[in-house]
Amino acid sequence: YDLVRPSLFHTGNRESFCTLLDACLKSSHLPAYLIASFCKKLARVALLSTPSSGLFALAMIYNLLRRHPN
C-alpha cells in the first residue's frame, strides 16, 4: 500500500508494477475494505500524476471494481 505513490508512476517500471499489483489483488478472498482502500489510493494517484499515468491507475481501479463488486 505504501509503494503506491505518484512518483512510482513516472518511472519506467510502472507497467511491471501494475502487473504485479494486479496479480496480488486478484484473489477473491481479500476483504472488501482492502480493495476499497487500494481503489481510493489509486484514485488519488491518478489525480496527482500525469495523464498517461492516471490512465494506468484508472484501469486498475476499473479492474478491481469489476472483479470485486462488493
PDB file with SEQRES, HELIX, SHEET and CRYST1 records, atoms N, CA, C and O in Angstrom:
SEQRES   1 A   70  TYR ASP LEU VAL ARG PRO SER LEU PHE HIS THR GLY ASN          
SEQRES   2 A   70  ARG GLU SER PHE CYS THR LEU LEU ASP ALA CYS LEU LYS          
SEQRES   3 A   70  SER SER HIS LEU PRO ALA TYR LEU ILE ALA SER PHE CYS          
SEQRES   4 A   70  LYS LYS LEU ALA ARG VAL ALA LEU LEU SER THR PRO SER          
SEQRES   5 A   70  SER GLY LEU PHE ALA LEU ALA MET ILE TYR ASN LEU LEU          
SEQRES   6 A   70  ARG ARG HIS PRO ASN                                          
HELIX    1 AA1 PRO A    6  HIS A   10  5                                   5    
HELIX    2 AA2 ARG A   14  CYS A   24  1                                  11    
HELIX    3 AA3 ALA A   32  LEU A   48  1                                  17    
HELIX    4 AA4 PRO A   51  ARG A   67  1                                  17    
CRYST1    1.000    1.000    1.000  90.00  90.00  90.00 P 1           1          
ATOM      1  N   TYR A   1       0.832  -1.180   0.000  1.00  0.00           N  
ATOM      2  CA  TYR A   1       0.000   0.000   0.000  1.00  0.00           C  
ATOM      3  C   TYR A   1       0.875   1.242   0.000  1.00  0.00           C  
ATOM      4  O   TYR A   1       0.556   2.225  -0.668  1.00  0.00           O  
ATOM      5  N   ASP A   2       1.976   1.207   0.743  1.00  0.00           N  
ATOM      6  CA  ASP A   2       2.860   2.368   0.819  1.00  0.00           C  
ATOM      7  C   ASP A   2       3.634   2.591  -0.476  1.00  0.00           C  
ATOM      8  O   ASP A   2       4.105   3.700  -0.729  1.00  0.00           O  
ATOM      9  N   LEU A   3       3.770   1.563  -1.290  1.00  0.00           N  
ATOM     10  CA  LEU A   3       4.501   1.715  -2.548  1.00  0.00           C  
ATOM     11  C   LEU A   3       3.707   2.461  -3.617  1.00  0.00           C  
ATOM     12  O   LEU A   3       4.286   2.978  -4.572  1.00  0.00           O  
ATOM     13  N   VAL A   4       2.400   2.520  -3.463  1.00  0.00           N  
ATOM     14  CA  VAL A   4       1.563   3.205  -4.453  1.00  0.00           C  
ATOM     15  C   VAL A   4       1.628   4.704  -4.173  1.00  0.00           C  
ATOM     16  O   VAL A   4       1.000   5.207  -3.242  1.00  0.00           O  
ATOM     17  N   ARG A   5       2.396   5.399  -4.995  1.00  0.00           N  
ATOM     18  CA  ARG A   5       2.512   6.856  -4.884  1.00  0.00           C  
ATOM     19  C   ARG A   5       2.759   7.418  -6.281  1.00  0.00           C  
ATOM     20  O   ARG A   5       3.189   6.687  -7.174  1.00  0.00           O  
ATOM     21  N   PRO A   6       2.496   8.696  -6.477  1.00  0.00           N  
ATOM     22  CA  PRO A   6       2.612   9.283  -7.827  1.00  0.00           C  
ATOM     23  C   PRO A   6       4.000   9.176  -8.444  1.00  0.00           C  
ATOM     24  O   PRO A   6       4.118   9.041  -9.662  1.00  0.00           O  
ATOM     25  N   SER A   7       5.039   9.232  -7.643  1.00  0.00           N  
ATOM     26  CA  SER A   7       6.390   9.173  -8.200  1.00  0.00           C  
ATOM     27  C   SER A   7       6.684   7.816  -8.832  1.00  0.00           C  
ATOM     28  O   SER A   7       7.501   7.730  -9.749  1.00  0.00           O  
ATOM     29  N   LEU A   8       6.039   6.769  -8.361  1.00  0.00           N  
ATOM     30  CA  LEU A   8       6.257   5.445  -8.937  1.00  0.00           C  
ATOM     31  C   LEU A   8       5.737   5.371 -10.363  1.00  0.00           C  
ATOM     32  O   LEU A   8       6.304   4.661 -11.193  1.00  0.00           O  
ATOM     33  N   PHE A   9       4.679   6.088 -10.651  1.00  0.00           N  
ATOM     34  CA  PHE A   9       4.084   6.028 -11.975  1.00  0.00           C  
ATOM     35  C   PHE A   9       4.845   6.862 -13.002  1.00  0.00           C  
ATOM     36  O   PHE A   9       4.509   6.834 -14.186  1.00  0.00           O  
ATOM     37  N   HIS A  10       5.857   7.599 -12.572  1.00  0.00           N  
ATOM     38  CA  HIS A  10       6.685   8.373 -13.504  1.00  0.00           C  
ATOM     39  C   HIS A  10       7.900   7.590 -13.972  1.00  0.00           C  
ATOM     40  O   HIS A  10       8.603   8.035 -14.879  1.00  0.00           O  
ATOM     41  N   THR A  11       8.159   6.450 -13.381  1.00  0.00           N  
ATOM     42  CA  THR A  11       9.328   5.660 -13.740  1.00  0.00           C  
ATOM     43  C   THR A  11       8.988   4.707 -14.885  1.00  0.00           C  
ATOM     44  O   THR A  11       7.828   4.571 -15.275  1.00  0.00           O  
ATOM     45  N   GLY A  12       9.998   4.066 -15.404  1.00  0.00           N  
ATOM     46  CA  GLY A  12       9.786   3.112 -16.486  1.00  0.00           C  
ATOM     47  C   GLY A  12       9.246   1.779 -16.023  1.00  0.00           C  
ATOM     48  O   GLY A  12       8.909   0.929 -16.847  1.00  0.00           O  
ATOM     49  N   ASN A  13       9.156   1.579 -14.726  1.00  0.00           N  
ATOM     50  CA  ASN A  13       8.697   0.298 -14.177  1.00  0.00           C  
ATOM     51  C   ASN A  13       7.213   0.274 -13.869  1.00  0.00           C  
ATOM     52  O   ASN A  13       6.745  -0.649 -13.202  1.00  0.00           O  
ATOM     53  N   ARG A  14       6.467   1.247 -14.327  1.00  0.00           N  
ATOM     54  CA  ARG A  14       5.055   1.301 -13.928  1.00  0.00           C  
ATOM     55  C   ARG A  14       4.251   0.147 -14.500  1.00  0.00           C  
ATOM     56  O   ARG A  14       3.308  -0.318 -13.861  1.00  0.00           O  
ATOM     57  N   GLU A  15       4.603  -0.329 -15.697  1.00  0.00           N  
ATOM     58  CA  GLU A  15       3.867  -1.451 -16.276  1.00  0.00           C  
ATOM     59  C   GLU A  15       4.087  -2.729 -15.475  1.00  0.00           C  
ATOM     60  O   GLU A  15       3.140  -3.467 -15.203  1.00  0.00           O  
ATOM     61  N   SER A  16       5.331  -2.987 -15.099  1.00  0.00           N  
ATOM     62  CA  SER A  16       5.595  -4.191 -14.307  1.00  0.00           C  
ATOM     63  C   SER A  16       4.995  -4.067 -12.910  1.00  0.00           C  
ATOM     64  O   SER A  16       4.509  -5.053 -12.355  1.00  0.00           O  
ATOM     65  N   PHE A  17       5.024  -2.858 -12.334  1.00  0.00           N  
ATOM     66  CA  PHE A  17       4.413  -2.667 -11.020  1.00  0.00           C  
ATOM     67  C   PHE A  17       2.906  -2.884 -11.090  1.00  0.00           C  
ATOM     68  O   PHE A  17       2.333  -3.536 -10.217  1.00  0.00           O  
ATOM     69  N   CYS A  18       2.264  -2.349 -12.112  1.00  0.00           N  
ATOM     70  CA  CYS A  18       0.817  -2.535 -12.246  1.00  0.00           C  
ATOM     71  C   CYS A  18       0.467  -4.000 -12.455  1.00  0.00           C  
ATOM     72  O   CYS A  18      -0.551  -4.474 -11.950  1.00  0.00           O  
ATOM     73  N   THR A  19       1.295  -4.712 -13.187  1.00  0.00           N  
ATOM     74  CA  THR A  19       1.066  -6.140 -13.403  1.00  0.00           C  
ATOM     75  C   THR A  19       1.173  -6.905 -12.087  1.00  0.00           C  
ATOM     76  O   THR A  19       0.340  -7.761 -11.792  1.00  0.00           O  
ATOM     77  N   LEU A  20       2.195  -6.596 -11.303  1.00  0.00           N  
ATOM     78  CA  LEU A  20       2.370  -7.271 -10.014  1.00  0.00           C  
ATOM     79  C   LEU A  20       1.265  -6.899  -9.026  1.00  0.00           C  
ATOM     80  O   LEU A  20       0.770  -7.754  -8.291  1.00  0.00           O  
ATOM     81  N   LEU A  21       0.885  -5.635  -9.012  1.00  0.00           N  
ATOM     82  CA  LEU A  21      -0.193  -5.205  -8.113  1.00  0.00           C  
ATOM     83  C   LEU A  21      -1.502  -5.877  -8.501  1.00  0.00           C  
ATOM     84  O   LEU A  21      -2.266  -6.303  -7.635  1.00  0.00           O  
ATOM     85  N   ASP A  22      -1.759  -5.972  -9.792  1.00  0.00           N  
ATOM     86  CA  ASP A  22      -2.968  -6.634 -10.269  1.00  0.00           C  
ATOM     87  C   ASP A  22      -2.973  -8.102  -9.878  1.00  0.00           C  
ATOM     88  O   ASP A  22      -4.008  -8.640  -9.483  1.00  0.00           O  
ATOM     89  N   ALA A  23      -1.825  -8.750  -9.987  1.00  0.00           N  
ATOM     90  CA  ALA A  23      -1.735 -10.165  -9.608  1.00  0.00           C  
ATOM     91  C   ALA A  23      -1.975 -10.364  -8.111  1.00  0.00           C  
ATOM     92  O   ALA A  23      -2.581 -11.353  -7.701  1.00  0.00           O  
ATOM     93  N   CYS A  24      -1.499  -9.425  -7.301  1.00  0.00           N  
ATOM     94  CA  CYS A  24      -1.684  -9.545  -5.849  1.00  0.00           C  
ATOM     95  C   CYS A  24      -3.129  -9.308  -5.426  1.00  0.00           C  
ATOM     96  O   CYS A  24      -3.583  -9.867  -4.428  1.00  0.00           O  
ATOM     97  N   LEU A  25      -3.845  -8.493  -6.169  1.00  0.00           N  
ATOM     98  CA  LEU A  25      -5.206  -8.143  -5.781  1.00  0.00           C  
ATOM     99  C   LEU A  25      -6.271  -8.957  -6.510  1.00  0.00           C  
ATOM    100  O   LEU A  25      -7.454  -8.627  -6.433  1.00  0.00           O  
ATOM    101  N   LYS A  26      -5.876 -10.004  -7.211  1.00  0.00           N  
ATOM    102  CA  LYS A  26      -6.835 -10.830  -7.950  1.00  0.00           C  
ATOM    103  C   LYS A  26      -7.648 -11.760  -7.061  1.00  0.00           C  
ATOM    104  O   LYS A  26      -8.743 -12.172  -7.443  1.00  0.00           O  
ATOM    105  N   SER A  27      -7.150 -12.091  -5.916  1.00  0.00           N  
ATOM    106  CA  SER A  27      -7.793 -13.087  -5.066  1.00  0.00           C  
ATOM    107  C   SER A  27      -9.192 -12.637  -4.639  1.00  0.00           C  
ATOM    108  O   SER A  27      -9.409 -11.484  -4.266  1.00  0.00           O  
ATOM    109  N   SER A  28     -10.105 -13.554  -4.704  1.00  0.00           N  
ATOM    110  CA  SER A  28     -11.477 -13.252  -4.274  1.00  0.00           C  
ATOM    111  C   SER A  28     -11.624 -13.353  -2.756  1.00  0.00           C  
ATOM    112  O   SER A  28     -12.688 -13.053  -2.215  1.00  0.00           O  
ATOM    113  N   HIS A  29     -10.573 -13.771  -2.075  1.00  0.00           N  
ATOM    114  CA  HIS A  29     -10.622 -13.918  -0.615  1.00  0.00           C  
ATOM    115  C   HIS A  29     -10.214 -12.643   0.119  1.00  0.00           C  
ATOM    116  O   HIS A  29     -10.225 -12.609   1.350  1.00  0.00           O  
ATOM    117  N   LEU A  30      -9.855 -11.597  -0.621  1.00  0.00           N  
ATOM    118  CA  LEU A  30      -9.478 -10.336   0.021  1.00  0.00           C  
ATOM    119  C   LEU A  30     -10.726  -9.618   0.502  1.00  0.00           C  
ATOM    120  O   LEU A  30     -11.740  -9.629  -0.195  1.00  0.00           O  
ATOM    121  N   PRO A  31     -10.683  -8.998   1.664  1.00  0.00           N  
ATOM    122  CA  PRO A  31     -11.863  -8.286   2.160  1.00  0.00           C  
ATOM    123  C   PRO A  31     -12.153  -7.034   1.327  1.00  0.00           C  
ATOM    124  O   PRO A  31     -11.264  -6.455   0.703  1.00  0.00           O  
ATOM    125  N   ALA A  32     -13.408  -6.645   1.342  1.00  0.00           N  
ATOM    126  CA  ALA A  32     -13.845  -5.513   0.525  1.00  0.00           C  
ATOM    127  C   ALA A  32     -13.189  -4.211   0.968  1.00  0.00           C  
ATOM    128  O   ALA A  32     -12.903  -3.354   0.133  1.00  0.00           O  
ATOM    129  N   TYR A  33     -12.946  -4.048   2.258  1.00  0.00           N  
ATOM    130  CA  TYR A  33     -12.343  -2.797   2.725  1.00  0.00           C  
ATOM    131  C   TYR A  33     -10.912  -2.632   2.213  1.00  0.00           C  
ATOM    132  O   TYR A  33     -10.457  -1.506   2.008  1.00  0.00           O  
ATOM    133  N   LEU A  34     -10.199  -3.740   2.006  1.00  0.00           N  
ATOM    134  CA  LEU A  34      -8.844  -3.671   1.475  1.00  0.00           C  
ATOM    135  C   LEU A  34      -8.854  -3.245   0.000  1.00  0.00           C  
ATOM    136  O   LEU A  34      -8.041  -2.421  -0.419  1.00  0.00           O  
ATOM    137  N   ILE A  35      -9.758  -3.801  -0.762  1.00  0.00           N  
ATOM    138  CA  ILE A  35      -9.893  -3.420  -2.173  1.00  0.00           C  
ATOM    139  C   ILE A  35     -10.326  -1.973  -2.283  1.00  0.00           C  
ATOM    140  O   ILE A  35      -9.837  -1.241  -3.144  1.00  0.00           O  
ATOM    141  N   ALA A  36     -11.242  -1.550  -1.418  1.00  0.00           N  
ATOM    142  CA  ALA A  36     -11.703  -0.158  -1.440  1.00  0.00           C  
ATOM    143  C   ALA A  36     -10.573   0.803  -1.096  1.00  0.00           C  
ATOM    144  O   ALA A  36     -10.492   1.888  -1.671  1.00  0.00           O  
ATOM    145  N   SER A  37      -9.707   0.426  -0.175  1.00  0.00           N  
ATOM    146  CA  SER A  37      -8.601   1.314   0.185  1.00  0.00           C  
ATOM    147  C   SER A  37      -7.598   1.431  -0.962  1.00  0.00           C  
ATOM    148  O   SER A  37      -7.042   2.506  -1.187  1.00  0.00           O  
ATOM    149  N   PHE A  38      -7.362   0.344  -1.684  1.00  0.00           N  
ATOM    150  CA  PHE A  38      -6.478   0.422  -2.843  1.00  0.00           C  
ATOM    151  C   PHE A  38      -7.107   1.262  -3.949  1.00  0.00           C  
ATOM    152  O   PHE A  38      -6.408   2.016  -4.625  1.00  0.00           O  
ATOM    153  N   CYS A  39      -8.413   1.141  -4.140  1.00  0.00           N  
ATOM    154  CA  CYS A  39      -9.089   1.967  -5.148  1.00  0.00           C  
ATOM    155  C   CYS A  39      -8.977   3.448  -4.797  1.00  0.00           C  
ATOM    156  O   CYS A  39      -8.732   4.284  -5.667  1.00  0.00           O  
ATOM    157  N   LYS A  40      -9.157   3.758  -3.538  1.00  0.00           N  
ATOM    158  CA  LYS A  40      -9.059   5.149  -3.095  1.00  0.00           C  
ATOM    159  C   LYS A  40      -7.642   5.681  -3.284  1.00  0.00           C  
ATOM    160  O   LYS A  40      -7.457   6.807  -3.744  1.00  0.00           O  
ATOM    161  N   LYS A  41      -6.660   4.889  -2.938  1.00  0.00           N  
ATOM    162  CA  LYS A  41      -5.261   5.295  -3.091  1.00  0.00           C  
ATOM    163  C   LYS A  41      -4.909   5.478  -4.568  1.00  0.00           C  
ATOM    164  O   LYS A  41      -4.233   6.442  -4.928  1.00  0.00           O  
ATOM    165  N   LEU A  42      -5.358   4.568  -5.416  1.00  0.00           N  
ATOM    166  CA  LEU A  42      -5.093   4.683  -6.847  1.00  0.00           C  
ATOM    167  C   LEU A  42      -5.809   5.891  -7.454  1.00  0.00           C  
ATOM    168  O   LEU A  42      -5.288   6.512  -8.381  1.00  0.00           O  
ATOM    169  N   ALA A  43      -6.980   6.227  -6.950  1.00  0.00           N  
ATOM    170  CA  ALA A  43      -7.689   7.411  -7.441  1.00  0.00           C  
ATOM    171  C   ALA A  43      -6.929   8.683  -7.083  1.00  0.00           C  
ATOM    172  O   ALA A  43      -6.856   9.611  -7.888  1.00  0.00           O  
ATOM    173  N   ARG A  44      -6.370   8.730  -5.888  1.00  0.00           N  
ATOM    174  CA  ARG A  44      -5.561   9.890  -5.507  1.00  0.00           C  
ATOM    175  C   ARG A  44      -4.313   9.996  -6.372  1.00  0.00           C  
ATOM    176  O   ARG A  44      -3.915  11.094  -6.760  1.00  0.00           O  
ATOM    177  N   VAL A  45      -3.700   8.862  -6.672  1.00  0.00           N  
ATOM    178  CA  VAL A  45      -2.517   8.847  -7.536  1.00  0.00           C  
ATOM    179  C   VAL A  45      -2.886   9.320  -8.940  1.00  0.00           C  
ATOM    180  O   VAL A  45      -2.120  10.046  -9.574  1.00  0.00           O  
ATOM    181  N   ALA A  46      -4.049   8.913  -9.421  1.00  0.00           N  
ATOM    182  CA  ALA A  46      -4.491   9.324 -10.755  1.00  0.00           C  
ATOM    183  C   ALA A  46      -4.674  10.838 -10.834  1.00  0.00           C  
ATOM    184  O   ALA A  46      -4.420  11.441 -11.877  1.00  0.00           O  
ATOM    185  N   LEU A  47      -5.110  11.448  -9.743  1.00  0.00           N  
ATOM    186  CA  LEU A  47      -5.285  12.903  -9.733  1.00  0.00           C  
ATOM    187  C   LEU A  47      -3.960  13.655  -9.658  1.00  0.00           C  
ATOM    188  O   LEU A  47      -3.849  14.765 -10.179  1.00  0.00           O  
ATOM    189  N   LEU A  48      -2.968  13.070  -9.024  1.00  0.00           N  
ATOM    190  CA  LEU A  48      -1.707  13.762  -8.792  1.00  0.00           C  
ATOM    191  C   LEU A  48      -0.628  13.467  -9.833  1.00  0.00           C  
ATOM    192  O   LEU A  48       0.419  14.115  -9.827  1.00  0.00           O  
ATOM    193  N   SER A  49      -0.856  12.518 -10.713  1.00  0.00           N  
ATOM    194  CA  SER A  49       0.179  12.132 -11.670  1.00  0.00           C  
ATOM    195  C   SER A  49      -0.154  12.663 -13.062  1.00  0.00           C  
ATOM    196  O   SER A  49      -1.149  13.360 -13.260  1.00  0.00           O  
ATOM    197  N   THR A  50       0.695  12.319 -14.007  1.00  0.00           N  
ATOM    198  CA  THR A  50       0.485  12.750 -15.390  1.00  0.00           C  
ATOM    199  C   THR A  50      -0.719  12.019 -15.981  1.00  0.00           C  
ATOM    200  O   THR A  50      -1.140  10.991 -15.450  1.00  0.00           O  
ATOM    201  N   PRO A  51      -1.273  12.538 -17.072  1.00  0.00           N  
ATOM    202  CA  PRO A  51      -2.450  11.881 -17.659  1.00  0.00           C  
ATOM    203  C   PRO A  51      -2.211  10.435 -18.084  1.00  0.00           C  
ATOM    204  O   PRO A  51      -3.088   9.589 -17.911  1.00  0.00           O  
ATOM    205  N   SER A  52      -1.042  10.142 -18.633  1.00  0.00           N  
ATOM    206  CA  SER A  52      -0.791   8.752 -19.039  1.00  0.00           C  
ATOM    207  C   SER A  52      -0.680   7.836 -17.824  1.00  0.00           C  
ATOM    208  O   SER A  52      -1.124   6.688 -17.870  1.00  0.00           O  
ATOM    209  N   SER A  53      -0.099   8.329 -16.755  1.00  0.00           N  
ATOM    210  CA  SER A  53      -0.019   7.534 -15.527  1.00  0.00           C  
ATOM    211  C   SER A  53      -1.389   7.393 -14.892  1.00  0.00           C  
ATOM    212  O   SER A  53      -1.701   6.358 -14.302  1.00  0.00           O  
ATOM    213  N   GLY A  54      -2.202   8.421 -15.011  1.00  0.00           N  
ATOM    214  CA  GLY A  54      -3.560   8.368 -14.480  1.00  0.00           C  
ATOM    215  C   GLY A  54      -4.403   7.313 -15.162  1.00  0.00           C  
ATOM    216  O   GLY A  54      -5.265   6.693 -14.538  1.00  0.00           O  
ATOM    217  N   LEU A  55      -4.152   7.109 -16.455  1.00  0.00           N  
ATOM    218  CA  LEU A  55      -4.891   6.079 -17.179  1.00  0.00           C  
ATOM    219  C   LEU A  55      -4.557   4.684 -16.668  1.00  0.00           C  
ATOM    220  O   LEU A  55      -5.434   3.824 -16.593  1.00  0.00           O  
ATOM    221  N   PHE A  56      -3.296   4.456 -16.318  1.00  0.00           N  
ATOM    222  CA  PHE A  56      -2.924   3.179 -15.712  1.00  0.00           C  
ATOM    223  C   PHE A  56      -3.689   2.987 -14.406  1.00  0.00           C  
ATOM    224  O   PHE A  56      -4.231   1.912 -14.152  1.00  0.00           O  
ATOM    225  N   ALA A  57      -3.730   4.021 -13.587  1.00  0.00           N  
ATOM    226  CA  ALA A  57      -4.403   3.924 -12.290  1.00  0.00           C  
ATOM    227  C   ALA A  57      -5.902   3.710 -12.467  1.00  0.00           C  
ATOM    228  O   ALA A  57      -6.506   2.915 -11.747  1.00  0.00           O  
ATOM    229  N   LEU A  58      -6.501   4.415 -13.419  1.00  0.00           N  
ATOM    230  CA  LEU A  58      -7.936   4.248 -13.645  1.00  0.00           C  
ATOM    231  C   LEU A  58      -8.269   2.865 -14.187  1.00  0.00           C  
ATOM    232  O   LEU A  58      -9.312   2.299 -13.857  1.00  0.00           O  
ATOM    233  N   ALA A  59      -7.395   2.326 -15.010  1.00  0.00           N  
ATOM    234  CA  ALA A  59      -7.609   0.957 -15.500  1.00  0.00           C  
ATOM    235  C   ALA A  59      -7.534  -0.046 -14.357  1.00  0.00           C  
ATOM    236  O   ALA A  59      -8.302  -1.008 -14.314  1.00  0.00           O  
ATOM    237  N   MET A  60      -6.610   0.181 -13.434  1.00  0.00           N  
ATOM    238  CA  MET A  60      -6.509  -0.698 -12.268  1.00  0.00           C  
ATOM    239  C   MET A  60      -7.777  -0.610 -11.407  1.00  0.00           C  
ATOM    240  O   MET A  60      -8.287  -1.626 -10.936  1.00  0.00           O  
ATOM    241  N   ILE A  61      -8.271   0.602 -11.211  1.00  0.00           N  
ATOM    242  CA  ILE A  61      -9.496   0.785 -10.422  1.00  0.00           C  
ATOM    243  C   ILE A  61     -10.663   0.068 -11.082  1.00  0.00           C  
ATOM    244  O   ILE A  61     -11.442  -0.613 -10.414  1.00  0.00           O  
ATOM    245  N   TYR A  62     -10.781   0.226 -12.395  1.00  0.00           N  
ATOM    246  CA  TYR A  62     -11.873  -0.426 -13.115  1.00  0.00           C  
ATOM    247  C   TYR A  62     -11.806  -1.945 -12.966  1.00  0.00           C  
ATOM    248  O   TYR A  62     -12.821  -2.593 -12.714  1.00  0.00           O  
ATOM    249  N   ASN A  63     -10.617  -2.504 -13.120  1.00  0.00           N  
ATOM    250  CA  ASN A  63     -10.456  -3.954 -12.981  1.00  0.00           C  
ATOM    251  C   ASN A  63     -10.774  -4.427 -11.572  1.00  0.00           C  
ATOM    252  O   ASN A  63     -11.393  -5.475 -11.388  1.00  0.00           O  
ATOM    253  N   LEU A  64     -10.347  -3.649 -10.571  1.00  0.00           N  
ATOM    254  CA  LEU A  64     -10.653  -4.039  -9.183  1.00  0.00           C  
ATOM    255  C   LEU A  64     -12.152  -3.994  -8.899  1.00  0.00           C  
ATOM    256  O   LEU A  64     -12.687  -4.897  -8.256  1.00  0.00           O  
ATOM    257  N   LEU A  65     -12.824  -2.961  -9.367  1.00  0.00           N  
ATOM    258  CA  LEU A  65     -14.264  -2.854  -9.126  1.00  0.00           C  
ATOM    259  C   LEU A  65     -15.048  -3.916  -9.879  1.00  0.00           C  
ATOM    260  O   LEU A  65     -16.077  -4.388  -9.396  1.00  0.00           O  
ATOM    261  N   ARG A  66     -14.571  -4.294 -11.055  1.00  0.00           N  
ATOM    262  CA  ARG A  66     -15.241  -5.323 -11.820  1.00  0.00           C  
ATOM    263  C   ARG A  66     -15.062  -6.696 -11.179  1.00  0.00           C  
ATOM    264  O   ARG A  66     -15.994  -7.500 -11.165  1.00  0.00           O  
ATOM    265  N   ARG A  67     -13.870  -6.970 -10.649  1.00  0.00           N  
ATOM    266  CA  ARG A  67     -13.604  -8.262 -10.025  1.00  0.00           C  
ATOM    267  C   ARG A  67     -14.237  -8.409  -8.645  1.00  0.00           C  
ATOM    268  O   ARG A  67     -14.653  -9.499  -8.251  1.00  0.00           O  
ATOM    269  N   HIS A  68     -14.304  -7.307  -7.924  1.00  0.00           N  
ATOM    270  CA  HIS A  68     -14.821  -7.323  -6.542  1.00  0.00           C  
ATOM    271  C   HIS A  68     -16.027  -6.385  -6.459  1.00  0.00           C  
ATOM    272  O   HIS A  68     -15.875  -5.231  -6.057  1.00  0.00           O  
ATOM    273  N   PRO A  69     -17.203  -6.847  -6.825  1.00  0.00           N  
ATOM    274  CA  PRO A  69     -18.380  -5.957  -6.852  1.00  0.00           C  
ATOM    275  C   PRO A  69     -18.875  -5.517  -5.483  1.00  0.00           C  
ATOM    276  O   PRO A  69     -19.716  -4.622  -5.409  1.00  0.00           O  
ATOM    277  N   ASN A  70     -18.395  -6.101  -4.410  1.00  0.00           N  
ATOM    278  CA  ASN A  70     -18.848  -5.697  -3.075  1.00  0.00           C  
ATOM    279  C   ASN A  70     -18.412  -4.295  -2.778  1.00  0.00           C  
ATOM    280  O   ASN A  70     -18.699  -3.775  -1.699  1.00  0.00           O  
TER     281      ASN A  70                                                      
END                                                                             
